[in-house]
Amino acid sequence: MRHGGAALTLLLLAVTLSACARPAAVDGIITLAVPSSPNSFDPRVATDEISQKVAQLVYDNLLTLDDRLNVVPGLAESWEQTDPLTYIVRLRPNVRFHDGHTLSADDVVYTFGSLIDPAFVSPRKGAYRLLDTVTAVDPLTVRFTLKEPFGSFPINLVMPVVPAGAGADLKSHPIGTGPYRLASYAVDDRIELRPFADYFGGAPANDGITLRVIPDDVMRGLELRQGAVDLIVNDLPPDVIAQMREDDEVDVVEAPGTDYAYIGFNMKDPLLADRRIRHAIGYAVDRRAIVDHLRRGLAEPAMGILPPVSWAFAPDAFQFTLDRDRAMRLLDEAGYPDPDGDGPLPRLHLTLKVSTNEFIRLQAAVLQEDLKRVGIALEVRSYEFATLYADVLKGNFQLFTLQWVGVSDPDMLRRVFHSAQAPPVGFNRGRYANADVDRLIDQATVETNPETRGQLYQQAQRLIAEDAPYISLWYKRNVAVFRKGVTGVRLSPSADFSFLRDVSEGTGNHEGTKGEH
């Protein structure tokens, strides 16, 4: 099941380039390799991963998330809910923007006011559909008023604050309150960030961050081995990381992540509407083999869309184990007996739609073989991502595989599994419907007590797991690969770049699970 093409290419190119290595990264400057350029430096409109990573260094969020995905203070030093519709946020004093002006309630009102302004175009606006008004109470106090109760609202304040009056120029010339300011940007080449001298959190441990754009997976690994790059986070394939573990000049650190891979079912399909068939598929899939061989151990078998680090995670929810005999008994019960014993004829035929990504196609081949062993003939059809995604939104599929990235809020249960959240309103692409699940999610949505909300979300997860509208595959493990001597590497569940302010060249500890060499 292993695929070694990338590793072999890495080995061959290492020989080719060994005599012409680029010079080592500048002392004091930490250089990262990233696969693409940012689309925009305005965090209100940018949704691509690299833009968000840069924003984590140039801006600060009003509120932020801890390692349990709880909402905690950021630029706001405190907040309170004074009634079901009102949140009062108090800002830290003496916080400065890169242009020298002091953070005030006006900046916060401008940032969030733009996201509810009908004239402002942003893909993020949907998250603020229940925000009615945002007003300044005094220079350091902001009032957020909702249209209806929404218990998950504080996580929508995990958003960078931009200067009041910022216009279109922000897309190319960011001004934030973060630990770094933009020094220079060459499209498709590099982003140079340098420490902001007046940062309220203190000076970074380094003299700056350079993000080098290197689109090719193998070349990113080579640049690290040659010393022209110090650090790569989550942007190397498993085979290349396996090669890196053998390099005495490189360290590898791992930590649990929040990215979630799954098989989605069309609940309107006559075959897949039968829970016994969905369960048969769940028992037939060898998730451990996918994790150990295809992912090279850089994943963990998943239980559900919420990651185990989440405060709302239900650890006792139902999960599938590999049990092919049980899968075949369920198919018998559903009316699909084996037509020819040990012969080649299948019990039934299904179609799986996937993207053209190499790993996804390899994973689909494994799923195809797993289902064949219990008598299900699985036809795999691969499409460019845009075509696949359009079909999924339209419900034009039987089964599909996709990956949710950075799941942090239990409100994702509502957006994915509530019957009223079918596209284009929400993400219930399989058209799953369970009245008890809807009721629990509705109660959790308006509940303001965190403990009660957590209990409601856990009950919903247990019901969803039993219904199996998704077959959970794996949670991706976050991986950082870096040169010996680089210290302060710490991976959060979302693998955000905010830890880079603590990274330097020297001796120290790395937080995560050290890879074996």
N, C-alpha and C positions, 0 to 999 in steps of 0.2 A: 504493500500500500504506500510505501514511501516514494516520494518524488524528488529526485536529486538533481534535476536540470539546473536550478539556480546555483546550487552548491558547486557543481562542476564548472559552471561558467565563472564563478567567483575564483576558483582555484586557478583556472587558465589565465584569467585576466591579472591575477596577482603576480604570476610569473612575468607576464608581458610588461607590467608597469613597475616591477620591482626596481628597475634602474632609473626610473624617471619620476620618483615620488614628488609630490608637491611639497613645498616647505611646511613645517609644522605650524599649527595655529599660533597666533600672536599671544605672548605671555599675558596673562591676566584677562584675556578675552576668551569666553567660552563659545565655541563654534558648534552649532547643531546642523545636521543635515535634515532637510524636509523635502517632501516630494513635489511641492508646487508652490506657486506664489499666492499671496492673499488676494481675494477679490476686492476687498474694501477694508479700510481702516476705521470705518464708522461702525461701531458694534451694534447699532440699532438696525442695520440693514444686512450686515454680513452673516451668512449662515454656514459658509464653508469652514472646514476644520482649521486650516492654517490661519485664516482671519481671526478665528476665535482664540487660537493659541497666542497670536501676537497681542490681541486685546487683553489677555490675562497678564501681560507684562507691562503694557502701556497704560491701562486703565485699572481702576478698582471697582468692584461691585458694591452696590448699596448694601446688600446683605450677601452672605456667602454660605458655602456648605462645608461641614466638617467631614471627617472620614466615615461617619455613620450616615451621611447624607442628611443630617439635621441642618436646618437653617440657623445660622449664627451671625453675629455682628460683622460688618464690613466697614464701609464708610459711615454707616449708621452705628452708633454706639449702643443703641437700644431701640426697641419698638414695643408697642402694646396694642391690643385690640380693645377699644373702649366700648364697642357695641357690635352686633353681628355684621354691620356694614362699614365700620370705621376702623382704620389703622392709623396710629400716630407714630411717626418715625423721628427720632432725634439724632442729629448728625454729630460726628466728632468735630471739635473745634480745631482751628489752626491747620487745616488740611489745604495744601496748595496745588493748583494745576500747574502744568509745565509752562504756561504763559505767565505765571506769577500771581494770578488772582486767587483769592481764598474761596474754597468751596462753601456754598451757601444753599439754602432751600431753593433759591431761584434756579440753580443748576439741576436739581432733582426734579423740580416741577417741569422744567423745559424738557428733560430727558424723557420722562414718562408721559408728559403731555403730548409730545410728538407722536407717541405710540398709540394714542387714542384720537389723534387729529385725522379726520377723514382725508385731508389733502396730503398726508404723509404716506408714502409708499414703503412698506416693509413687510417681509414674510413673517416677522415676529408679532404682528399686530393681533393675531388670533389669540395669543396668550392673555391679552388684556381686554378681551371682549366684555368682561364683567366689571371693569374699572370705569366708574362714572366720571369722577373728577379727581384731580390732584392739585392741592393748594398749599401755599406757604402760610404757616401759622405765625412764625417769626423767623429770623435769619437762619436758625438752626433746627427748625421743626417743620415737618411736612405732614399734611393730612391726606390720606388716600380714602376715598369713599367709593364703595361698590354699589352696583345695581341690585345685587342679591347676594345672600351669604355664600361664601366660597372658602372652605377651610384650607385649601391649598394655596390661597393667594400669596402668602409670604414668599414662596419659592419663586414667584414671578418678580420679586424684588432682587433676586440674584441676577443682577443686570448691571453692566458698566454705566457709570454716570459720565455724561459729556458736558462740555461747558454750555451755559445758557447762550442762545443765539447762534450756536454752531450751524454752519450751512453745508453746502455741497463740498466745500474744500476739505471737510473732515475726512472724506473718503481717501484722500491722498496725503493729508497732513494731519495726523492724529494729535490731539491735545487731551491728555488725561491727567490723572493724579497718581499714576502707578510708579513703580520703582525705576522704570526706564522710559526714556524719551526716544523718539525716532531721530537718528542722526543722518541716515541716508537710506535710499531704497533704489535698487536697480532691478526692474521687472525681470523675472525668470532667472535672476542671478543671486541676489542676496539682500537681506534686510539687516541694517546695522543699528543696534540699540545701545545707548550709553546711559549710565546711571543718572538719575534725577537727583541733584544735590539736595533739594528741599523735601525729599520724600518723607512723609510723616512716620513711616515705619523704620527709618534708619537706612544707612547705606548698604547696598548689596555687598556680598562677599567677593565679587569679581569686578573687573573693570568694564564689563559690558557683555552683551550677547550678540552674536552674529548668526543669523539663520541663512544657511546656504541652500539654494534650491537645486536639488539633484533628483530628477524625475525617475531615474532607473534604480530599481532595488539593489542590483548587484553593485553598481557604481557607488551607491551610498556606503555599502559595506567596505568597498575597497578604499574609499577616501578615509574612512575611520582607521583601517589597518595601516594606511600610509601616514597617518598622523596629521592630515589636513583637516580632519573633523574630530572633535572631542567626544561627541555624544549623539546618540540617535534614540528616540523614544517611540516605540510602537510602529516604526516605519521600516522594518526588515522582515522578510518572510521567514517562517520557521526553519527552513533548510539552511539559510544563511546564518541564522542565530546559532544553529547547531555547529556550524563551522567555526563561528566566533568563540565558542566555548573552548576550543582547542588552542586558541591564540594566547600566549603568555603575556601579551601586552594589552589585553582587553579584559574588562570585567563585565559580567552580566548580572543584572538585578531584576527580580520578578516581584509582582504583587497582584492581589486580586483586582479584577476590573469589573466594569459594568456593562460592557458590550455583550449582546445576547443574540445567539443564532437559533433559528427555529424552523420547523416545517409548518406552514399554514394550510388549513383546510377550507374549502368552500362548503359552508354548512347548508347551502341550498342545493348542492349536488345530491341526487337520490341515493347514491352509494354512500357518500361520506356523511350524510345526515344520520346514519346508523352509528351510534356510539361504539358498538361492538367492533365495527371495522376500523374506526379511528384508534381504538385501544389495541387491536391486533397489530396495526402499524407501529404503535408506540412500543409494544413488547418485541417487535421484530428488529428494531433498529439497535445496532451495537454502537452506542454512543462512546463507550470507553475506547473502542478501536479507533474511532475518528479522532478522539482527543490524544491518544497515545501515539498514533502513527501519522495521521495527516497533520495534526497540529503540533506534533513533536512534544507533547506534554504542556504546550503553552495555552492551555484552556482547562476548564473544569466542567464536568457534566452539569447541565443546568436543570433547575427545578421549575422555574417560571420567569416571567418577564422582569420581576423585581429581583435585584441581586441580593445575595445573603448579607451584604454589608448594610442594606437599607434598614432603617428603624421599623419599617412596616412589614418586613419580610415574614412569611409564615413557614417556619422550619418543619412543621409537621404536615405540610400539604402532600397530597398523593404524588408519587413520581414513578415512572416506568423503570423496570429492570429488564435486562435481556432475558426473554423467556419465549423461545420459539414454539414450544409445545402449547403454551397457553394461547399464543397468537393463532395457531391453527385451530384450536378448540373454539375460539371466538368466531373465526371465519365459518366453522361448521355451524355454530349456533345462528349465525346471521344468514344462513342459507347458501353458503358458497363452499360445498364440500370439494375435496380433491377429486377431479374427474377421472384420473388414471393412476391413482396410487403413487408409485415412485416415478411415474412417467413425466414427460416434459410439459404436458398441458397445464396451464395456470388455472387457478380458481377464478380470478377476475383480472381485469386490465384497468390501470390508472395512468394518468399523465402528470408528470412533475415539470413545472416551468422554473428555470434557473437563469442566472446571468451567464455571460461568457467568461467571467473571471476564472482563471486557471484553477485556483483552489476550490471554488464552488463547483466547477464541473467534476473535479476529482471526488469531491464529497458526494455529489449526485451519483457517481458511478458506484460508490460504496453503498449508498442507500438503495440503489437499484439491485445490487447483489443481495443485500440484507432481505429485501422484500421477496425476491425470487425464491429464497430458501424457505419461505412459508407459503409459497404458491401465488404470490401477487406479481403479475407482469407490469413493471413500471417503465413507461416510455419517458425518457428525459428529453426535453426540448430546451435549448439554450438560446437566449436573445440578448441583444445589446440592452444595457440597463434601462434606458428610456422606454424601450418597447415593453420590456418585462414589467416595469413599474406601471405603465399605462394599462396593461392587461389586468394587473392585480387590483388597481383602483376600480376598474369596471366590473370586477368579479368574473373575468374571463379566464378561469383556471379551475382545475380540480385540486392540485396541490402546488405549492410554491415554497421556495426557501429564500429568506432574506435575513437581515441582521439589524437589530435595533442598536443604536450607538448612544452610549452615555445615559442610560436610563437612571434617573435620580429621584423622580417624584412619584409617589404611589398614585397620584392622579392619572398616571399613564394607564392604570387599570380601567378608568372610565373611558379614556379616549380610544382604547383598543377593544374593550369587551362589552361596553354598554350598548344595548340594542339601538339606541338613538344616535350612535356615533358612526354609522356607515358613511363611507365617502359620498360627497365631498366634505361633509361636516366633520368627520373624525377619521379614525384609523381602524375601524372595525371592518376590515377588508373581506373577511370571511362571512360576514353577515350573521355572526353568532348572536343568539338571543336566549336569555334565561331570566325570567321575571325576578327570581330571588337574588340573582347577581345584580340586576338593575337596582333593586330596592336597597341592598347593602351599599352599593356604590353611591346612590343618591343620598343616603344617610351620611356616609363618610364625607361627601362633598360639602355639606353644610355644617357638619360637626366641627366645633372649635376646640374641644378638649383633645389634646394629642393622644392620650392613652385610649380614649374611646374610639377616635379615628383609626388608630392602629389596629384595634380589635375588629372593627368593621372591615377594614381592608384585608385582614388575615382570613376572616370568614369568607370573603369574596374569593380570595385566592384558592381556598380549599375546594369551593364549588367549581371554579374554573378548571382546576387541575383534574378533577374527576370527569368533567365534561370533555376535556381535551380538544378544544378548538385549535390549539397549537400542540405540536410535539416539541418539547424543549430539547435542544441539542447541546449547546455549551455556552459557558461564559468565557470570554477571552481574558487571558492573563495579560496584564500590562508588563512590558519588557523594556528596560533601558540597557543599552550596550554602550560602553564608554572606555576611554583610554585609562590605563593605570595612572594613578596620581590625581585623577579627578575625584573630588569628594563632595559630599552634601547632596547626593542623588537620592531623592525621596519620591516615590510614586504614590499618588492618591488614587482612590478608586476610579476617578474620571480621567486620570493621567493628564491633568492640566499642567500648564507650564509655570505656574506661580512658584514652584519650588526652585526655579533657576536662580532666584536672587540669593539662594544659600549655597550655590555650587561654586567651587573654586578648584584650583590646582594645588594639591598638597596632600596631607595625610588626614584621615578622618574616617567616619563611618558612613555606610550606605544603608538606608532603611528599605527593607524588602527581603525577598528570599534569594540568597546568593546562589547563583548557578554553579554547578560542579564543573571543574576544569579537567 
